[in-house]
Amino acid sequence: AYEIKECDWSSDVCSSDLFAGRHVLVVDALAAPDAPKPAGLSYRLVARKSTLSSTPAQIPVVKACVDAALAGAGLFEAPATAPADLFINLSFGQSSTPRVDPSARETYLQLSVRTNPGRSIDQPTGPEIWDVRIAVLGLSGRIESAMPLLAYAAAANLGTDSKVETRIEIPRDSPAVKAVRDAALKRLDDGAPASAPSTPTKGS
């Protein structure tokens, strides 16, 4: 896995016109019966190399949205030199089959969360406790345009168990989604001065 850290903040993809949420989402969430509540825990965001290399999305935008949504759920990013309570494996993408009906094309974000009882710096040492996959249907633009919506819904569903794949609706003008968007833009504008460039690390 590769740790995702904020970098390359000069990209012009950070403008607010990218954040046009869609309101029909598919939620598939799992939670271990004895899993702790998310609030108050630290995390480290990681992604497989294949996710970073095969998806043309702007990683800083995706990360800023996920960080903002997780902060809104009461989690905080662990400092680079400190062990995190949780490792959150991030994946995202967009269906690209030409024959897919545009209205059924999905853009998704998935967060798989493992604990770290061994207090490792670079990889989780415990089991998976949550897994949540959120997809938005009918998005015709770039992946980044749906990230405030997807990140908000993913963070809101951490620690829940949907039992089956469920469709939900979130208003296009949702204040919660707007809060994630605005917080993400602020992170991008601030340039995350305390963050180091991305470096490969071993992990699951």
Solvent accessible surface area in square Angstrom, and as a share of the most:
residue,aa,sasa,rsa
1,A,24,0.18
2,Y,62,0.24
3,E,18,0.08
4,I,3,0.02
5,K,28,0.12
6,E,15,0.07
7,C,40,0.24
8,D,88,0.46
9,W,45,0.16
10,S,105,0.68
11,S,24,0.16
12,D,126,0.65
13,V,13,0.08
14,C,17,0.10
15,S,57,0.37
16,S,69,0.44
17,D,117,0.61
18,L,25,0.12
19,F,18,0.07
20,A,50,0.39
21,G,19,0.18
22,R,61,0.22
23,H,56,0.25
24,V,45,0.26
25,L,0,0.00
26,V,14,0.08
27,V,4,0.03
28,D,54,0.28
29,A,0,0.00
30,L,99,0.49
31,A,25,0.20
32,A,31,0.24
33,P,144,0.91
34,D,126,0.65
35,A,24,0.19
36,P,62,0.39
37,K,164,0.69
38,P,21,0.13
39,A,68,0.53
40,G,54,0.52
41,L,39,0.19
42,S,7,0.05
43,Y,4,0.01
44,R,6,0.02
45,L,0,0.00
46,V,8,0.04
47,A,0,0.00
48,R,127,0.47
49,K,123,0.52
50,S,71,0.46
51,T,17,0.10
52,L,49,0.24
53,S,87,0.56
54,S,86,0.55
55,T,16,0.09
56,P,122,0.77
57,A,11,0.08
58,Q,51,0.23
59,I,37,0.19
60,P,10,0.06
61,V,0,0.00
62,V,1,0.00
63,K,1,0.00
64,A,0,0.00
65,C,0,0.00
66,V,2,0.01
67,D,1,0.00
68,A,7,0.05
69,A,6,0.05
70,L,1,0.00
71,A,48,0.38
72,G,72,0.70
73,A,34,0.26
74,G,34,0.33
75,L,5,0.02
76,F,108,0.45
77,E,65,0.29
78,A,8,0.06
79,P,83,0.52
80,A,54,0.42
81,T,125,0.73
82,A,31,0.24
83,P,41,0.26
84,A,0,0.00
85,D,41,0.21
86,L,3,0.01
87,F,4,0.02
88,I,0,0.00
89,N,30,0.15
90,L,1,0.01
91,S,31,0.20
92,F,5,0.02
93,G,9,0.09
94,Q,58,0.26
95,S,36,0.23
96,S,98,0.63
97,T,73,0.42
98,P,125,0.78
99,R,227,0.83
100,V,42,0.24
101,D,82,0.42
102,P,85,0.54
103,S,79,0.51
104,A,57,0.44
105,R,55,0.20
106,E,43,0.19
107,T,0,0.00
108,Y,51,0.19
109,L,0,0.00
110,Q,46,0.21
111,L,2,0.01
112,S,23,0.15
113,V,0,0.00
114,R,75,0.27
115,T,26,0.15
116,N,3,0.01
117,P,94,0.59
118,G,52,0.50
119,R,115,0.42
120,S,25,0.16
121,I,75,0.38
122,D,57,0.30
123,Q,77,0.34
124,P,16,0.10
125,T,66,0.39
126,G,7,0.07
127,P,91,0.58
128,E,91,0.41
129,I,13,0.06
130,W,3,0.01
131,D,21,0.11
132,V,1,0.01
133,R,65,0.24
134,I,0,0.00
135,A,0,0.00
136,V,0,0.00
137,L,29,0.14
138,G,27,0.26
139,L,3,0.01
140,S,98,0.63
141,G,37,0.36
142,R,116,0.42
143,I,11,0.06
144,E,1,0.00
145,S,12,0.07
146,A,0,0.00
147,M,0,0.00
148,P,5,0.03
149,L,3,0.01
150,L,0,0.00
151,A,2,0.01
152,Y,64,0.24
153,A,1,0.01
154,A,0,0.00
155,A,8,0.06
156,A,59,0.46
157,N,30,0.16
158,L,9,0.05
159,G,31,0.30
160,T,57,0.33
161,D,57,0.29
162,S,28,0.18
163,K,160,0.68
164,V,105,0.60
165,E,117,0.52
166,T,53,0.31
167,R,162,0.59
168,I,58,0.30
169,E,132,0.59
170,I,18,0.09
171,P,87,0.54
172,R,155,0.57
173,D,121,0.63
174,S,8,0.05
175,P,110,0.69
176,A,38,0.29
177,V,14,0.08
178,K,103,0.44
179,A,60,0.46
180,V,11,0.07
181,R,60,0.22
182,D,57,0.30
183,A,40,0.31
184,A,0,0.00
185,L,27,0.14
186,K,128,0.54
187,R,74,0.27
188,L,6,0.03
189,D,118,0.61
190,D,81,0.42
191,G,23,0.22
192,A,21,0.17
193,P,124,0.78
194,A,108,0.84
195,S,40,0.26
196,A,46,0.36
197,P,96,0.60
198,S,58,0.37
199,T,67,0.39
200,P,93,0.58
201,T,39,0.22
202,K,160,0.68
203,G,27,0.26
204,S,44,0.28
